[in-house]
Amino acid sequence: MATDLSAQPGKLAHIHLGVDGGAEKFFVRLSRALAKRGVEQVAFIRKDRPWRNELAEHCDVREMTFSRSHIKRHVIRWNIARQIRQFGAGVTMGWMSPASKWLPKPGPDMRTFLRLGDWPDGFHTYGNVQDLIGNTPEIIRQAVEMGWPADRAHVISNFVDPLPADLQPVNRADYNTPEDATVLIHLGRFVRRKRFDLAIETVARLPQNVHAWLIGDGDLMEDMKALAAERGVTDRVHFLGWQRNPSPFLKAADILLCPTDEEPLGNIVLEGWNAGLPVIATASPGPSWLIEHGKTGLLSPCGDVEGLVGSVTNLQETPGLRAELVDGGRAYLSKNYSEQGVLNSYDLLLGS
């Protein structure tokens, strides 16, 4: 029978090799929520992560060097397993595929999980993984289709923290944005699949009072700045860099834009609903699973800039649609992606 961690607080180990992004924000958020339920945790992470101190507020943090050397890997994995035993954890959760090679061997006193927030890329390093946790059904469907046992694959999605009641929006003037502009906001890494180019192309096809705030960093940043210059919208497309706390920007924006091609979940959709924004997205797997078109957001085909333009125009020209989408998104978020509901699912799985 499943053991409820909220009733019998246990000990949990994490292995997370990430840098800084939505997955890392949720890792800290989940760890904090588990700590509030009395779960003691230890986390093995790379050195100098920008979220290290935030995690350390509620979790024992061990910073390590993860070598690519085959010989050193065995020594490091043995060291991690030894520290986990000393800590007293009976469950270890790896975060994303790179963590799989560092998991301790499962056994009578150790259960191992690998949490995926992106598509599985093969199981060649999954030898010590007992169960997979995916944050969308599509991730798990692909894993099972690739040969992972269905009875060892589980879906548990994400949750977001409610915004503070006294949260103040950023001052638009500080970002060269008129107070009366319609501001589209898109967040993420500047990589191909996030399609920041579509956000720029959308602004270029809309009236002068439409601006875009692009929050993030990455390899394609300079390419996107060049595209904005080519389309003549450098005064309306604002590159705001990576923001550890994007909430004040979300609160100051008008529409959350998610134009991605291959989005497993779409944390920014949840963030948009949480901030009280109407959401416009392309129909990649995650947003298609999250959004009911016309009720909790507006969907258009992937890669279709005219569809995005039409969605923005529809929002601007249809009285009451904004309020309907905002109310629908908030209600859906509260019902399906609450902290309590997600934690209960982890309790049942990790504590079983």
Secondary structure by P-SEA (a helix, b strand, c coil): cccccccbbbbbbbbbbccccaaaaaaaaaaaaaaaacccbbbbbccccccccccccccbbbbbbbbccaaaaaaaaaaaaaaaaaacccbbbbcccccccccccccccbbbbbbbccccccccccccccbbbbccaaaaaaaaaaccccccbbbbbccccccccccccccccccccccccbbbbbbcccccccaaaaaaaaaaaccccbbbbbbbcccaaaaaaaaaaaaccccccccccccccaaaaaaaccbbbbbcccccccaaaaaaaaabbbbbbcccaaaaacccccccbbbbccccaaaaaaaaaaaacccaaaaaaaaaaaaaaaacccaaaaaaaaaaaccc
